[in-house]
Amino acid sequence: MADKQDKNQHADIWNLLYEYADIRDELEDALLSFRELHAEIEYAMEDITDELENLQEHLTKCSGKLMRFRNPQHNQYEVIKEQGDLPFMD
């Protein structure tokens, strides 16, 4: 009888170890997924940062061009004429 209990207990222990191993594998997979997601987010944030910097540069250039309209040395027509943006200037 004791031999059968030992076998049952031994089998129960092995079952618990297998369950633990399965849970551990699932947690490792989840951890790996989170690490990959984190890396993708970091890469995307770098792209977003680059785009924001490009947008800021473009806005700064646009602001600089628009400020020329306020320059008392030029009137609006002269500034546009210099840039060659008038549709009727052929």
C-alpha positions in Angstrom: 0.0 0.0 0.0 2.8 2.4 0.8 4.4 1.5 -2.5 1.3 2.5 -4.4 1.1 5.8 -2.4 4.7 6.6 -3.2 4.0 5.9 -6.9 1.0 8.2 -6.8 2.9 10.9 -5.0 5.8 10.6 -7.4 3.4 10.8 -10.4 1.7 13.9 -8.8 5.0 15.6 -8.3 6.0 14.9 -12.0 2.6 16.3 -13.1 3.2 19.5 -11.0 6.7 19.8 -12.5 5.2 19.5 -16.0 2.6 22.1 -15.3 5.2 24.4 -13.8 7.4 23.9 -17.0 4.4 24.7 -19.2 3.5 27.9 -17.2 7.2 28.9 -17.2 7.4 28.4 -21.0 4.2 30.5 -21.5 5.6 33.3 -19.3 8.9 33.3 -21.2 7.0 33.6 -24.5 5.0 36.5 -23.0 8.2 38.2 -21.9 9.8 37.7 -25.3 6.7 39.2 -26.9 6.8 42.2 -24.6 10.5 42.8 -25.4 9.8 42.6 -29.1 6.9 45.0 -28.7 9.1 47.3 -26.7 11.7 47.3 -29.4 9.1 48.1 -32.1 7.7 50.9 -30.0 11.2 52.4 -29.5 11.8 52.2 -33.3 8.5 53.8 -34.0 9.2 56.6 -31.5 12.5 57.3 -33.2 10.6 57.6 -36.5 8.1 59.9 -34.9 10.8 62.0 -33.4 12.5 62.3 -36.8 9.2 63.3 -38.4 8.6 65.9 -35.6 12.0 67.4 -36.1 11.4 67.6 -39.9 8.1 69.2 -39.3 9.7 71.7 -36.9 12.4 72.6 -39.5 9.7 73.1 -42.2 7.7 75.3 -39.9 10.7 77.3 -39.0 11.5 77.8 -42.7 7.9 78.8 -43.4 7.9 81.2 -40.5 11.2 82.7 -41.8 9.6 83.3 -45.3 6.5 84.7 -43.8 8.5 87.1 -41.7 9.9 88.7 -44.8 6.4 90.0 -45.5 6.7 92.1 -42.4 10.1 93.4 -43.4 9.7 97.2 -44.0 12.4 97.1 -46.8 10.2 94.9 -49.0 6.6 95.2 -49.9 4.6 92.0 -50.4 4.7 92.2 -54.2 8.5 92.4 -54.3 8.9 89.4 -52.0 6.6 87.3 -54.1 8.2 88.5 -57.3 11.6 87.6 -56.0 10.4 84.0 -55.3 8.9 83.8 -58.8 5.6 82.5 -57.5 3.2 84.8 -59.3 1.2 82.9 -61.9 1.0 85.9 -64.3 4.8 86.6 -64.3 5.7 84.9 -67.7 
